[in-house]
Amino acid sequence: MEGLDDDAVEATLDTNTFNAIVDIISGRDLQVFTTGGEFYVPQEGLTPITPTDFFLSTTSRNGCKEGVRVKPLESGILFVQRQGKALSEIAYSDTQLTYITSKISLLSGHLLKNPTRMDIRRAVATDENDLLLIINESDGTIVAFSLLRLQNVIAPSEFTTVGSFIDVGVDLTDIYTIVKRDDNGTDKYYVEVFDNTYLTDSGVKGTTALSLDMSHVDGATVNVISDGYVELNQVADSAVTFVNPPATSSEVGLPISVEVKTMPVDLKIQTGTRIGFKKRIVEVNALLYETQNLVINGNPLPIRSLGADALDDPVPEFTGTKTLHGILGYNNEGQITVTQNAPLKFTLLGLEYKLSVHQGT
C-alpha cells in the first residue's frame, strides 16, 4: 500500500536501552530527546519529512531527565541529563557536519541538586546575557546560568530565599517563581516576580505611610528603608512601623545576602608558578555602576565623599572605579570576596587587583 506524504509516521527507537520520549524540538532538524539518548531526523536542505524518507539518527547517549523540558538557545538545545547532575547543550557543527554535545555545567555540577523545572529569560538588549533558571527540588534553590554562547561566557550562581523555590516561568522579560514559605507551621505558596528596582526579597514598597503590611513574612527579620536611609532591622509582626516616617518612598522586605568570590589565583612569573605560596591582596580596583554599598574581603568600600552635602542625604549612587588599599592577611588562594552590609544598590562590572606573594613577587 502506497504511503502519502501527509500520512502519519510510526517509528521505533531501536537501541539497547529503554527510550521514553521526554521532549521533541523542531530546529535545524526534528530532534527527539529521550531518557536513553538524543536523536534527530536528518533532512536534505528544505526537503520536508515524509514517510518515505523518515529515519532516526543518534546524536548522543546521555539521556534527558524526565519532567524537565529542554530549551532552545541560539543555535543549540539545552537539556538536563537523566541523572540530574549535568546541564548539556547539543549544537550542530558545520565543520564536523554533525551534532556535538558539550557540558555547560562542567565547573558547576555541584549546584545541580535534583532539578525539576527549567526556563530561560532571553536577552532583549546588547548589554544583556541570556539567563537560564533551574529549580532544585533537594534544597529549594535556583541555579542561574548567565550565558553568552557566541563569546563562550558561562557564569553560574545560586539563588536562595526564606522558604523554597517550587517552580519558575518566564513571560518574555518577566521572571515568575512559585515560592513555598512556612507561616506558623502552615505551608503557604506565593507567586513572586523578579524586579530589579527592589532592594529586598519578597519586599513591599510604600510612599508616605507610617507602616507597611508584612503579614506574608510574619516573624521574619526584615530590612527597613525609608527615603533611601537604611534603618535598623525589625522582626515583621503583621506590620512594620518606620522609626523615621518616610516623606517620599519606603521599602520593607527580607534581606538579600550577596556573595561574589573570585577563583584562586594561578600566578605565573619567570621563576615558575606560585600556587603553594602565601599571597596577600595589596590593592583592588572595582569597576562599579550605580552602586551605593560594597564590602571587599570584609573591608567596606567608601562610596560617600566628605563635604558640605555629605550629611542628611542618602548614599549617592557611584559609577566608575573605586580603589581599596590596606587589605590585610596572607592565604594560599589569593581570593577576593565581595559582599554587602546594607540593602542598597550594587552592580559590580569587574575587578582588577594587585597581589603580593611571600618568597617572591
C-alpha positions in Angstrom: 0.0 0.0 0.0 1.5 3.4 -1.0 2.0 6.0 1.7 1.2 9.6 1.0 3.4 12.5 2.1 0.9 13.7 4.6 0.3 10.3 6.2 1.3 9.7 9.9 4.7 8.2 10.7 5.4 5.5 13.3 8.9 4.6 14.2 10.8 2.6 16.9 13.9 3.9 18.6 15.7 0.6 18.4 18.6 0.7 20.8 19.8 -1.4 23.7 18.2 0.9 26.3 14.6 2.0 27.1 13.9 5.3 25.4 10.9 7.2 26.9 10.4 10.4 24.9 10.8 13.5 27.1 10.6 16.3 24.5 10.6 16.9 20.8 12.1 20.1 19.3 11.8 21.4 15.7 15.0 23.2 15.0 17.6 22.7 12.2 16.2 19.1 12.2 13.5 17.4 14.1 15.2 16.5 17.4 13.9 13.8 19.8 15.1 13.8 23.5 14.6 10.6 25.4 15.7 9.1 28.7 18.1 6.9 26.9 19.7 9.3 24.3 19.2 12.1 21.9 18.1 11.5 18.3 17.3 13.6 15.2 15.6 13.1 11.8 18.0 14.1 9.0 16.8 16.4 6.3 18.2 17.3 2.9 18.0 21.1 2.7 14.4 22.2 2.7 13.0 18.8 1.8 10.0 18.0 4.1 9.9 14.9 6.2 7.7 12.2 4.7 7.1 8.6 5.5 9.4 7.5 2.7 12.5 9.4 4.0 11.8 9.2 7.7 14.5 7.6 9.9 16.2 8.5 13.2 19.9 9.0 13.8 21.6 9.0 17.2 23.2 12.2 18.5 24.4 11.0 21.9 23.6 8.6 24.6 23.4 11.0 27.6 19.7 10.8 28.1 17.4 13.6 29.2 15.8 14.0 32.7 12.0 13.3 32.7 9.8 16.3 33.7 12.4 19.0 32.7 11.6 20.5 29.3 14.5 21.2 27.0 15.2 24.8 26.0 16.5 26.1 22.6 19.1 28.8 22.8 20.7 30.5 19.7 21.8 27.5 17.6 21.8 24.9 20.4 19.4 23.0 22.7 19.9 22.9 26.5 18.9 19.9 28.5 19.4 18.3 31.9 20.9 14.9 31.7 18.9 12.0 33.1 20.8 11.7 36.4 20.1 15.4 37.1 23.7 16.2 37.7 24.8 17.9 34.5 23.5 20.6 32.1 24.4 19.9 28.5 24.0 21.6 25.1 23.5 20.0 21.7 24.6 22.1 18.7 25.2 21.4 15.1 28.9 21.7 14.0 29.4 23.0 10.4 33.0 21.7 10.4 32.1 18.2 11.5 28.7 18.1 9.8 27.1 16.5 12.9 25.6 17.4 16.3 28.1 17.9 19.1 27.3 17.7 22.8 29.1 19.9 25.3 28.8 20.3 29.1 27.5 23.7 30.2 27.8 22.8 33.9 31.4 21.5 33.6 32.6 23.6 36.6 29.3 23.9 38.4 27.8 20.5 38.6 27.7 20.7 42.4 24.9 23.4 42.1 22.5 20.9 40.4 20.5 19.1 43.1 17.7 17.0 41.6 16.5 19.7 39.0 12.7 19.6 38.4 11.9 22.8 36.4 13.8 24.9 33.9 13.1 28.1 31.9 15.2 30.8 30.1 14.9 34.5 30.0 16.4 35.5 26.6 18.4 38.7 26.2 16.5 41.6 24.7 19.4 44.1 24.6 23.0 44.0 23.5 24.2 44.6 27.1 22.3 41.6 28.5 23.1 37.9 28.7 20.6 35.0 28.4 19.6 33.8 31.9 18.8 30.1 32.4 17.0 29.3 35.6 16.8 25.8 37.1 14.8 24.8 40.2 16.4 22.3 42.6 14.0 20.1 44.4 16.5 18.9 47.1 17.0 22.3 48.8 14.6 24.7 47.0 17.3 26.8 45.4 17.6 28.2 41.9 20.7 27.6 39.8 21.1 30.6 37.4 23.4 30.4 34.4 24.2 33.7 32.7 25.0 32.7 29.1 26.6 34.4 26.1 27.3 31.4 23.9 28.9 33.2 21.0 31.6 34.5 23.4 31.7 31.2 25.4 30.6 33.0 28.5 29.1 30.7 31.2 28.6 32.3 34.6 26.8 30.1 37.2 25.3 31.3 40.5 22.8 30.2 43.1 19.7 32.0 44.4 18.2 31.2 47.8 15.2 32.6 49.7 13.4 32.2 53.0 11.5 29.0 52.1 11.8 27.1 48.9 11.5 27.8 45.2 9.0 25.4 43.7 8.6 26.5 40.0 9.9 29.1 37.6 8.4 30.6 34.4 9.3 33.4 32.0 6.9 35.7 30.2 9.1 37.4 27.6 11.2 39.5 30.0 9.4 38.9 33.3 10.6 36.0 35.6 7.9 34.5 37.8 8.5 32.0 40.6 6.4 30.0 43.0 7.8 30.1 46.5 6.7 27.9 49.5 7.1 29.6 52.9 6.3 28.4 56.4 3.7 30.5 58.2 3.5 29.4 61.8 3.6 25.7 60.8 1.4 26.1 57.7 2.9 26.0 54.2 1.8 28.9 52.0 2.6 29.4 48.3 3.3 32.7 46.7 3.7 33.8 43.1 6.5 36.3 43.0 8.2 38.3 40.2 11.9 39.3 39.9 12.1 43.1 40.0 15.5 44.9 39.8 14.0 48.0 41.3 13.6 46.3 44.7 16.5 46.1 47.2 14.9 43.3 49.3 13.5 39.9 48.8 9.7 39.5 48.8 9.6 43.2 49.5 6.8 45.7 49.8 7.1 49.4 48.7 5.2 52.4 50.1 5.2 56.1 49.9 4.3 58.2 52.9 2.6 55.6 55.0 3.9 55.2 58.6 3.9 51.4 58.3 3.7 48.6 55.8 1.8 45.3 55.9 4.3 42.4 56.1 1.9 39.6 57.2 3.2 37.3 54.4 6.6 37.1 56.2 5.3 37.2 59.8 8.1 36.5 62.4 11.0 37.0 59.9 13.7 39.6 60.3 13.3 42.3 57.6 15.3 45.2 56.2 13.7 48.6 56.5 14.4 51.5 54.2 12.9 55.0 54.5 13.6 57.7 51.9 16.8 55.9 50.9 18.0 55.6 54.5 18.6 52.1 56.0 17.0 51.8 59.4 17.7 49.0 61.9 16.3 45.6 61.0 13.0 44.7 62.6 11.0 41.5 63.2 7.9 41.5 61.0 4.8 41.4 63.2 1.9 41.8 60.7 3.0 45.4 60.0 6.4 47.1 60.2 6.4 50.7 61.5 9.1 53.1 60.5 11.3 54.9 63.0 11.7 57.8 60.7 8.4 58.3 58.8 9.1 58.5 55.0 8.4 61.7 53.1 8.5 60.2 49.6 9.3 56.4 49.5 9.9 53.3 51.6 10.6 49.6 51.3 10.5 46.6 53.7 11.5 43.1 52.8 13.6 40.0 53.5 17.4 40.6 53.5 19.3 39.6 50.3 22.7 38.1 51.1 25.1 38.8 48.3 28.5 36.9 47.9 30.7 37.0 44.9 34.0 35.1 45.1 36.9 35.1 42.6 38.7 31.9 41.6 42.0 31.1 43.3 44.9 33.0 41.7 47.2 30.9 39.4 50.1 33.3 39.2 52.9 32.6 36.8 56.2 34.5 36.8 59.6 33.8 35.3 60.7 31.7 38.2 57.5 29.5 38.0 54.0 29.3 39.4 53.1 30.4 42.9 50.3 28.0 43.8 51.7 26.9 47.1 52.9 30.3 48.2 51.2 32.6 50.7 49.6 35.6 49.0 48.1 38.9 50.0 45.7 41.2 48.1 47.5 44.6 48.1 45.1 46.7 46.0 41.7 46.2 44.5 40.2 48.3 41.7 36.4 47.8 41.5 34.5 48.9 38.4 31.1 49.9 39.6 27.8 51.0 38.1 25.2 53.0 40.2 26.5 51.4 43.4 25.8 52.5 47.0 27.2 49.7 49.1 30.1 47.2 48.7 32.4 45.2 51.0 35.6 43.6 49.8 37.2 40.9 51.9 35.5 42.4 55.0 36.5 46.0 54.2 33.7 48.4 53.4 34.4 50.3 50.3 33.9 54.1 50.8 31.2 55.4 48.4 30.3 58.7 50.1 32.8 61.6 49.9 33.1 64.1 52.8 31.9 67.6 52.2 29.1 70.0 52.9 26.5 67.9 51.2 27.6 64.6 52.8 25.1 64.7 55.8 21.3 64.4 55.9 21.3 62.8 52.4 21.1 59.1 51.3 24.3 57.5 50.0 24.8 58.6 46.4 25.0 56.2 43.5 28.6 55.8 42.2 29.6 54.9 38.7 33.2 54.4 37.9 36.3 52.8 39.5 36.9 52.7 43.3 40.3 51.7 44.7 40.7 49.9 48.0 44.1 49.7 49.8 45.2 48.2 53.1 43.7 44.7 52.8 45.5 42.6 55.5 46.1 38.8 55.7 48.0 36.2 53.8 46.5 32.9 52.4 47.2 30.3 49.8 44.4 31.2 47.4 44.6 35.0 47.0 40.8 35.2 46.5 38.5 38.3 46.7 35.1 38.0 48.4 32.6 40.7 47.6 29.6 41.1 49.9 27.2 43.8 51.2 26.4 45.1 54.7 23.3 47.2 53.8 20.3 46.8 51.5 21.4 49.3 48.9 22.2 49.3 45.1 25.1 47.2 43.9 26.3 46.5 40.4 29.9 45.1 40.0 31.1 45.2 36.4 34.7 43.9 37.1 37.7 43.6 39.4 41.4 44.4 38.9 43.8 43.7 41.7 47.4 43.6 42.7 49.0 40.7 44.6 51.9 40.3 46.9 53.5 36.8 47.1 55.6 35.6 50.0 59.1 34.4 48.8 58.9 36.4 45.6 56.6 38.9 44.0 
